[in-house]
Amino acid sequence: MEPIIIIGTGLAGYNLGKEFRKLDSTTPLLFITNDDGSFYSKPMLSNALAKGKTPAELVNFSAEKMATDLQAEIMGFTRVEGINPASHCVSTSQGETLSYRKLVIAVGARPIEPPLVGDGVELIYTVNSLQDYAGFRESLHGRRHVAIIGPGLIGCEFANDLLSVGHTVSVIGPDQVPLGRMLPVQAAEYLKQQLAEAGVNWHLGDTCTAVNKQKGKFVLELSGDSTIKADVVLSAIGLQPDISLAEAAGLKTARGISVDRTLQTSEPDIYALGDCAEVEERVLLYVMPLMQCARALAKTLAGEVAEVSYPAMPTVVKTPICPCVVAPPPAGAEGSWQIEPSDKGMKAIYIDTAGQLLGFALLGEAVNEKPALTKQLPAIMA
Ligand SMILES: Cc1cc2nc3c(=O)[nH]c(=O)nc-3n(C[C@H](O)[C@H](O)[C@H](O)COP(=O)(O)OP(=O)(O)OC[C@H]3O[C@@H](n4cnc5c(N)ncnc54)[C@H](O)[C@@H]3O)c2cc1C
């Protein structure tokens, strides 16, 4: 029997495998992955320093253990280079052509490259895999000052984590506040202030234009004409779904690989989930949505067609210096933020014109209100 082929062994691919095996213990499963196939929790990459974990300690299970547990074959260090929907085949970097009965694309996202010039650009780190992280961690040995380009969720989490073990941290970004796309401005100001008090050097309202090497360090040139001298540079300006394989195979793509609520692409027998997928025009690069998708797709692959739904899914920002949980209102919502500062935090709620709670941002002690407020939010995709 041809196997179900899953491309990618990130949280999307492996969680799908786990959910599928709960329903079907006999259909052959073949994972093809570009990395070593070890199972790890990617969110741990941005708080591993504070948790005292080395990259090796972040591995929960080896590929061999995953293969045994999932009764699957795992082809590691193998890149899928092409998909042929008509003949139900994929071609790999090992020169093989493999047939599938169903194919699942779970290839994740790619870091967006900042538009920079200079002879230091190639030495800038991005972190979107355990291997990336191992390189970044190695670079920190004996080096103190880390410049982070990008004050979004991942940039802020790394800033907090690096501070927690004594690094000097500078963060650069074009908006006047960190997390400007997720938080109302007052909440973002609060987070900015808390992280500044803990030691973050903000360079906001400014963009980095060039990174050059100078005597073992890096000089970052900013658009406002100032410079920063740092030992290590990390870029965290965002991720974009990896649609390259799907596009080349003629599948419908938009920001991500377009799928319907059964996670099927524009081709029958080919599905996508995780960071690479766009589910009914929603691209959500988080763990909770991919878990929902994994459960629904497992059912479909086991023979009972199921549609995914998304409940309200607030995002926890891992900045223990200033705990933060945010559920942004949907794009185009008509309403306003109501802000309640307190001694030890801030509560911001977004109410629409009919009085319905559509979003919130909770900082400091206010994070305790997350469970009660989450219950009041409408589903993201009912
Ligand atoms: C630093 C960091 C912190 C985060 N923190 C949080 C958090 O706190 N909470 C949260 O909800 N989300 C967080 N996220 C996001 C979350 O981790 C991701 O949404 C999730 O891990 C994506 O999983 P994935 O399996 O879709 O993609 P990936 O983990 O990127 O996996 C993709 C897989 O596909 C393989 N692959 C790619 N191309 C090919 C190919 N052509 N052939 C074969 N194999 C291929 C790769 O080798 C890899 O195995 C964080 C992300 C980062 C980077």
The ligand as an ORCA input file, in Angstrom:
! r2SCAN-3c Opt
* xyz 0 1
  C      11.676     31.368     18.609
  C      10.233     30.998     18.433
  C       9.384     31.023     19.524
  C       8.041     30.685     19.368
  N       7.213     30.730     20.454
  C       5.913     30.377     20.308
  C       5.036     30.372     21.437
  O       5.415     30.703     22.554
  N       3.741     29.977     21.247
  C       3.262     29.600     20.016
  O       2.091     29.255     19.889
  N       4.078     29.616     18.931
  C       5.389     29.978     19.043
  N       6.203     29.967     17.953
  C       5.648     29.507     16.661
  C       5.560     27.966     16.611
  O       6.747     27.420     17.157
  C       5.348     27.514     15.180
  O       4.057     27.977     14.787
  C       5.395     26.009     14.980
  O       6.513     25.427     15.629
  C       5.423     25.687     13.471
  O       5.530     24.309     13.272
  P       5.572     23.704     11.788
  O       5.676     22.229     11.975
  O       4.466     24.255     10.973
  O       6.910     24.275     11.124
  P       8.448     23.956     11.416
  O       8.698     23.740     12.850
  O       9.216     25.050     10.743
  O       8.731     22.583     10.684
  C       8.926     22.494      9.300
  C       9.535     21.145      8.980
  O       9.563     20.996      7.568
  C      10.854     20.557      7.154
  N      11.017     20.989      5.751
  C      10.905     22.236      5.245
  N      11.043     22.200      3.901
  C      11.222     20.902      3.551
  C      11.402     20.218      2.327
  N      11.381     20.844      1.147
  N      11.607     18.871      2.350
  C      11.596     18.200      3.524
  N      11.404     18.797      4.724
  C      11.209     20.135      4.729
  C      11.788     21.169      8.164
  O      13.034     20.499      8.183
  C      10.964     20.969      9.454
  O      11.107     19.638      9.902
  C       7.541     30.318     18.073
  C       8.403     30.320     16.976
  C       9.737     30.646     17.139
  C      10.657     30.654     15.946
*
